[in-house]
Amino acid sequence: MLAVGEGKYRRMVRMGKAGMPDILGVQKNTGKLVAIEVKRTGNKPTMLQEQTMNELRNYGAIVFVATSIDDVKTYLKDNNHPSDRLGDA
């Protein structure tokens, strides 16, 4: 999502395809796609989001759901993916 406009005309615009994870990146040492679906605590991905995440996993991407930066650090550490570039946020 991207905020565009000003004042009462300010709105959010979707930049990606429906169902795509919120954060996409590339793991530096492997070149693998990293896809993170961000959810509020207690919320779960939609069926379309689950399908998309499974498809990305089938292509070898690192895909997971996170509710905080700590979730991201924990997932990467527990799955032997370096997270040294995340800092101490």
C-alpha positions in Angstrom: 0.0 0.0 0.0 1.1 3.5 -0.8 -0.3 6.7 0.6 -1.1 9.3 -2.2 -2.7 12.7 -2.2 -3.0 15.3 0.5 -5.6 16.4 3.1 -9.1 15.0 2.6 -7.9 13.5 -0.8 -5.2 11.3 0.9 -5.8 7.6 0.3 -4.1 4.3 0.3 -3.4 2.6 -3.1 -2.6 -1.1 -3.5 0.6 -1.7 -5.2 0.6 -5.5 -5.6 -1.6 -8.3 -6.6 -4.4 -9.4 -4.2 -3.2 -12.2 -2.0 0.6 -11.3 -2.3 2.4 -11.0 1.1 2.9 -7.5 2.4 6.7 -7.6 2.5 8.9 -9.0 -0.3 12.7 -9.2 -0.3 15.6 -11.3 -1.5 17.9 -13.1 0.9 21.4 -11.8 0.1 23.4 -15.0 0.6 21.0 -17.3 -1.3 19.1 -15.1 -3.7 15.8 -16.7 -2.3 12.6 -14.7 -2.2 11.5 -13.8 1.3 7.8 -13.1 1.6 6.3 -11.9 4.9 2.5 -11.6 5.5 2.0 -9.1 8.3 -1.1 -9.6 10.5 -2.4 -8.1 13.7 -2.2 -10.4 16.7 -5.0 -12.9 16.4 -5.7 -12.3 12.7 -5.1 -15.1 10.2 -4.3 -15.0 6.4 -7.3 -15.2 4.0 -7.7 -18.3 1.9 -6.3 -16.4 -1.1 -3.2 -15.3 1.0 -2.7 -19.0 2.1 -2.9 -20.2 -1.5 -0.4 -17.6 -2.6 2.0 -18.3 0.2 1.9 -22.0 -0.5 2.5 -21.4 -4.2 5.6 -19.2 -3.3 6.8 -22.0 -1.0 6.5 -24.5 -3.8 8.9 -22.3 -5.8 11.4 -22.3 -2.9 10.6 -19.0 -1.3 10.9 -18.3 2.4 7.4 -17.5 3.4 5.8 -16.8 6.8 3.3 -14.8 8.8 4.5 -12.2 11.4 2.8 -9.9 13.9 6.0 -8.1 14.9 9.7 -7.7 14.1 10.4 -10.1 16.9 8.3 -12.8 15.0 10.5 -12.1 12.0 13.8 -12.5 14.0 12.5 -15.6 15.7 11.4 -17.3 12.4 14.7 -16.5 10.7 16.8 -17.7 13.7 14.7 -20.9 14.2 15.0 -21.7 10.5 18.7 -21.0 10.1 18.3 -17.9 8.0 20.7 -15.0 8.9 19.0 -12.0 10.3 22.0 -9.8 11.1 20.7 -6.9 8.9 17.5 -6.5 11.0 19.2 -4.7 13.9 17.7 -4.3 17.3 14.3 -2.7 16.3 
